[in-house]
Amino acid sequence: MGEYTTKQINDSFKYLLASRALRSIAISFTTSALPLYLVFVLNQGLIGVGTAYFAIILFVAVTSSIFGMMGDRIGYGKTMIIAEVLPFLGLAGLSLSTFVANNAGLSLTLVIASAMLAGISTVGGMRGAFSAGQQALIANNWKDPKDRVYRLGRIFTVAAIGSILGSLLLAFEGILTNTLHTPSSTELYAATMAFRYLFAICALLMLVSMSSLFFLKEAPKKERKQSLFIKRESSPHMFRVMASQIFAGVGVGLALPILPAIVAKAYVLNAASASQFIGYMFGASYIIIALSSFYTSKLIYEKKVHTLRVSSLVRSMQGIVMVFIAIVISMGMAMPYGTAFGLLILGILYSIYAMFIGVGAPLRSAINIGGIRSQDYGTASAVMGMSMQIPQTSVGLSGFLSEVLPSFLGFPIAIGGIFMSVSGVIYWKLLNRSEVLKKIT
């Protein structure tokens, strides 16, 4: 992308922030809405939803790896632009799928293919904050580890704000469904039309997000990519991170991708009610993520927090909270004081879980890239990402366990929480002795 001054590179950061905000609106809506779309419009059971997500997550992991390795060779900014084309096409495809929703086979095929392109995976996280090449570009543009954490914190903050709006879009989808549901139209028709309009809006937001990246400036790399895969100096750190993320990925796959569908089934919610509750619950969680991410990145920048210790602890705490969420979901309609009370407790627990996400995400991003040689940023980021994404194909097992154990719908979520907690311990044990991390922890 040419030679740029430090000021030009720093000034262009605002375009990355704008892109992440718009991307997060689109992606957060779609990741939350897709399980409900599969259940209420395409009439899929939890096994069907889990199977669809298995294919989607596997595809996303492979393409992310390809784009990551591409970034080391053609530039991270260019890779981000190329990678952004796919979500635009995918979201457009999801909108078009509503026109053939009455053809179960055709519509399901189109939805899965579109969701693959859109990069849909795990609900409720910070998926919109990331895209292929981004983490590597930040590491390449800003060499000071504290500066990286600070900028990652700002990205997580604006992405969380965008995700709040995306969640409110899902709540609005429920309101729109109720509005379109008249005596002359069925609830299925109303829900289908609501999803059609909002998927189309998200496609347009993704198009603008991609356009913003053309104004992003990239610093020249000091080291050319010389190794075919990754240099020996980067390998030990990368494999330590991967070992912990395998456990985390299994846990996330079991607990999160089809969470909206499980909640809807546990509390016997219709399409409109499920969309509104999930939308408001995730919206509240993103507010908490935004605040905790911003505050944490500021503390790290001021060197007031031990990065590795805190990031390991909060990941383990995420898992513990997820076990409690599983218990509340499994109680379902039997929850004392009725469904409303159960949903309130669920929302509070998920907000606590979100706080731990907001604290840990910018810390782990900086730690994970901290021990990698500059010429390996893209490839290592992609491979470490795959170690988190491929294990998330455990979502297929999640759908199966939920269906075969209807009296304990939260069973796969509880198992996922245990895996998350273990991953936090492993993260600390493996990286605590890493010499390359002393400069940032």
N, C-alpha and C positions, 0 to 999 in steps of 0.2 A: 504493500500500500504506500510505499515511499518513505522518505525521511521526514520526521516531524519533530518539532521541539517538545520539550517537556510540558510547556504550557498548553500547546495544542492537544497533546495527548490527554492532559488533565481536563481541559475544557470539553473534550469530546465525550467524557464520561457521562455527561448528562443525557446524551443520546442513548447510551446503553441503559441508563435508568428508565428513560421513557419507554424503550422497547420492552424492558422487563415488566414494567407496570401493565402495559397493554397486553403483553403475552400472558401475564398472570390472570388477567380478567378472563381471557378466552379459555385458558387451560384449566383454571380452577373450576369454572362453570362446567366444562365438558367432563372432567374427571369425576365430579360429583354427580352430574346428570346421567352419565352413561349407564351405570348400573340400574338406575330407575327407568331409563328409556328401554333397556333390555327387558325389564320385568313387566312394566305396565303397558308398553306399546307393542313390543315383540313377543310378549307372553312367555318369557324364559324363566325357568326355575333357577334356584341357586346353583345347581350343578351346571346348567347351561351358561350362566353368568361367569362362573369360575373357569369353565373351559374356554370361553371367549377371551377372558383376560389372560389365560395361559398363553395363547397364541399371540396376543397383542404385546405382552411384556417381553416375550422371547424375541420378537421382531425388533422392538425398541432397543433392546440390549445389543443386538448385533449391529444395527445401523449406527448407534451411538459410538460403538467401537470403530467402525469404519470411518466415520467423520472425525473422530479424535485423532486417528493416525494420519488422516488427510491434512489436518491442521498443522502438523509438524512439517509438512512439505510445501503447502501452498499458502499458508498463513491462517491464523485463527479467525481473523475478521471475515475473510472470504468464506471460510468454512461455516461460520455462524449464519451468514446470509444464505448460503446454499441450503443449509439444514432447516432454515426457517420456511422455505418453500413448501416442504412436506406437510407441516401442520396446517398451512393455509388450504392446501388441496384436501387434506383429511377432514377439516371442518366443513368445507364446502360439500364434500361427499356425505357427511352425516346429515346435513340439511336436505340434500337430494334424496337420501334414503327414506325420508318420510313420505315421499311420493309413491313408494312401492311397499309401504308398511303392511299392506294386506297380503302380500306375497311373502310368507314367512322365510322360505329358503333364500330367495333373492335378496330380501332386505337384510337378513342376518349376515349374509356374505358381504354385502356392501358396507354394513356397519363395521364389521370386524376389519375389513380392508381399510376403511377410512380411519378408524381408531388407530390402526397401526401407523398410518402416515402421520396422524396428528401427534403421535408420541404419547398417547394416553397410558397411564399406568396406575399410580397409587393416589388415592383420594386423600385430601386433608393435609398433605405435606406442602412442600414448597416447589412442586414440579415446575411451575411457571417461572421460577427464578433461574432455572438452568436451561442451557441448550448446548449442543456440541461445540466445543472450542472455547466456551466462555471462561471456564476456570483457568485454562491454559493462557488465554489472552490476558487475564488479570495478573497472573503470575509473571508474564513476560513484560507487561507494561509497567508494573509497580514492583520494584525489587525489594523494598523494605517490607519484611513480614508483617509488621504492625500496620503499615499502610494497607496491605492486602486485606487484613482482617477488618479494618475500618471500612474499606470500600465494599467488601463482601457484606458487611453489616448493613450498609446503605442499600445494597441490592436486595437483601432479604427484607428490609423495611418497606421499600417501594413495592416489591413483589407481594408482600403481605397485604399492603393497602389495595393493590390491584386484585388480590385474591378475595378481599372483603367484598369488593364490588361484584366479582364473579359469583360469590356465594349469594349475594343479594339478587343477582340475576336468576339463580336457581329458585330462590324464594318467590321472585316475581313470576317465574314459570308456573308455580303452583297457583298464584293469584290469577294469572292469565288463563290457566286451565279452567278455573272456576268461572271466570267471566265468559269464556267461550262455550261452556257447558250449559246449553239452553234446552228447553223441552224438545226442540226440534233437532238437537244434536247429541250424540252420545259422549260419555266421558272419554272414551278412547279417541274419538275424533278431536275433541278439545285438547287433549294432551298431545296428540300427534301434531296439531297445528302450532301449539305453543313451542314445542321442541323445534319445529321447522324454522320458525322465526328467529329463535335465540341462537341456534347453531349458525344461521346465516350471519347474524350480527357478530358472532365470535370470529367467523372467517374474515370479515372485514377488519376487525381489530388486529388479527394476525397479519394481515396484509400491511397495515400501517406500522406494526412492530418491525416487520422485515425492512420496510423502507427506512426506518430510523437508523438501522445498522450501517447504511451506506455512508453515514456521516461520522462513524466511529474511526478513530485514528489508532494505528497499531505501531508500536516501537519495533525497529528492526531487531532480529534475533542476533545475539552475539555469537551463538554457536549454531552452525548448520547441522542438520540431521545427518549423522554419519553412520549410525548403526541401523541395521535392517529393522530391528524391533526396539530394544531399549538397552541403554548402556549398563554395564555391571554396577557402576556406582549408584544407580537409581534403584536397582532390583531389590536389595534387602528391605528398604523402607516400603516399597510398593507391595511386597509380599506380606509384610506385617499388617499393613492396612487391609489388604484383601482378606486375610484370615479372619479378622474380626467382622468384616462386612458380609462375609458369607452367612454368618449367624444372624446378623441384623437383617439381611435380605430375606432369609427364610421367615423370620418373625414378621416383617412388614407384609410379605406376601400372604401369610396366613391371616393376619389381623385386619388389614386396611382396604385392599382394592374393592371388595364387595360389601364393605361395612354399611353403606346406605341401603342396599337391598336386604341385608340381614335385619337392620333396624325396622324397615318397613314391614317385614314379615313378622318379627317378634311382637310388634305393637299393632299389627293389623291396620296399617295406614293405607288410605287410598292414594292415588297418584298426586293429587293436589296437596294433601296433608303431608305426605312424605317429602315432597319437594320443598315445602315451606319450612318444615322442621329441620331437615338436613341443611338447607340454605342458611337459616338463622344460626344453627349450631356451628357450622363451619365459619360463618361470618364473624361470630364472636371469637372463635379460636384464632382467626387471622389477625384480629385486633391485638390479641395477646401476643401473637408471634411478632408482629410489627414492633410493639413496645419492648418486648424482652430482647429481640434481636438488636435493636438500636442501642438499648442500654448496655447490653453485653459487649457489643463491638466498641463502644466508647470506653468501657472499663479496660478492655484489652489494649486499646490504643494508648491508654494512660498507664499501662503495665500494672494494673491493680488485681489481676486475676491470673491464676496458674492455668494456662490454656488446656493442657492435656488432662489434668486432674478434673477440672470442671466438665469438660466435654465427655469424659468417660462416665462420670457420676450421673449426669443428666440422661445419658442414653439408658443406663440401667433403671433410672427412675421412670423413664417412658414405659418400659416393660412392666413395671409394677403397677402403674396406673392402668395400663391396658388390661391387666388381669381383673381389676375391679370393674372396668367397663364391660368385660365379658360376663361377669356375674350379674350386673344390672340388666344387660340385654337378655340373658337367659331367663331371668325372672319374668320379663315381659308383662303380660296382662295380670299376672299374679302379684305384681309390685304393690306393696301397701299404699293406700291412699289413691290408688287408681293410675291410669295411664299417664296423665299429665305430670304426676309426681315422678314417675319413673323416667319420663323424658327429661324433666328438669335435672334430676340427678345425673343422668347420662350426659347432658350438656355441660354440667359443672365439671365432671370428671374429664371430659374431652378438652375442656379449656385448660385444665391443669396439664394434661398431656401436651397441649399446644405450647404452653409456656416452656416446657423442656425442649421442644423442637426449636423454638426461637432462640434459646440460650445456646444450644449445642450446634446448630447447623453452621453458623459462620466460623466457629472454633474448629470444627472438624475439617471444613473446607481448607482452612489455612494450614492445619497440621498435615493433611493428606498430601498437599503439594509441596510442603516445606522441605521434604527430604529428596526431592526429585531434581535432576540436572535440567537446566533450561531447555536443552535440545529435545528432552523427552517429555515436556509438559503435556502435550496433546495426547501422545500415545499412552502415557502412564495414567492420565486422568480418565481416558476411555477404558483402559483395562480395569482400573479400580472401580469405575462406574459399573462395568459388567459384573464384577464380583458382588455388587449390591443388587443389580437388576435381574440377572439370571436366576438367583435363588428365589426371587419373588414369584417365579412360576409355581411356587408352592400354593399359589392362589387356587389352582385347580383342585388341590386337596382340600382347601378351605371350603369350597362349594360343596364338595362331596360329604365332608364331615358334618356340615350344617344340615344337609338333607337327611342323612342317616341317623342323626342324633337330634331330632326335633324338640326333645324335652330339654336340651342344653344347646341352644343355637350358638351360644358364645364359646363353645368348646375350642374351635380353631383359633379364636381371638385370644383365649387364655394361653394356649400353647404358643402362639405368636409372641405374646407378652413375655413369656419365659425366655424365648430365644433372644428377644431384644435385651433383656436384663443381662443374660450371659455374655452377649456381644460387648456390652460396656466394660465388663470385667476383663475380657480378652483384649480389648482395645488398650486398656491401661497396662496390662501385663506385658504385652508385646512391644509397645512403644515407649514405655517408661525408661528403658535403657538405651534408647536411640540417641546417639551423640549429635546427629544432625538437627534434632529438635530442641536442643538446649537453648538455641538462639531465639526461639519464639515461645518457650514455655517458662 
